[in-house]
Amino acid sequence: MMKTLLITGFLTAAFVSAQALAMEGVGLGGNPEKGKEKANQICQACHGLDGNGIPGQPVWPKLAGQKERYIYKQLNNFKNNERWNAQMTPMAMPLTDEEMRNLAAYYSSLPQNGGTAEPDLVNLGEQLYRVGNPQSGVPACSGCHGPTGVGNNLARFPRISGQHSEYLDQTLKLFRAMERNNDPNGMMRGVAANLTDKEIAALSSYIEGLSQ
């Protein structure tokens, strides 16, 4: 039953993703300059002045180059207690809708500095990313996040390429443990449920090394 649900969910996701490609650049009307002002006030301490994170704190994600609609969704989820984090939830709660749109526009406009993969994890990570693991029911990540990991703006599938592997590892384990549940239709929870620690480590490292 679980495999049937996964297959159905990902076929639906692929259809939505294909329809969304033509509208990839559609924004939310945010003002990047105002977003920068707000980011410098409340965001840069954890996400860096350039949105690429803070050295020595790889569990705090890069926001530079992230999809605008995904950032906006996550901020709303934090604000409405649909996703919880000790740092982010109290930061997001006071934000207005305009401020969230501005922040999303700002961070999505910044260049991401990319990352590197551990050579000994590349083969397994690439196999999982591009093919999945049919034996355990894990679909290919590229189906939603694209061959280079840049995601899809309209479908709100995030950019994952170049992201800190430590953050990706932590996030997949939160989905697997059902401690994060703001993924549409439980898609990520369904994927992560069948991933081993070894597979998560390989995937996270490989994705960090993906570049656009």
Secondary structure as UniProt FT lines:
FT   HELIX           2..20
FT   HELIX           21..23
FT   TURN            24..25
FT   HELIX           32..42
FT   HELIX           44..47
FT   TURN            49..50
FT   TURN            55..56
FT   TURN            58..59
FT   TURN            64..65
FT   HELIX           68..79
FT   TURN            80..81
FT   TURN            86..87
FT   HELIX           88..92
FT   TURN            93..94
FT   HELIX           97..109
FT   HELIX           119..121
FT   HELIX           122..130
FT   TURN            134..137
FT   HELIX           142..145
FT   TURN            147..148
FT   TURN            153..156
FT   TURN            161..162
FT   HELIX           165..176
FT   TURN            177..178
FT   HELIX           184..186
FT   HELIX           187..192
FT   TURN            193..194
FT   HELIX           197..209
//
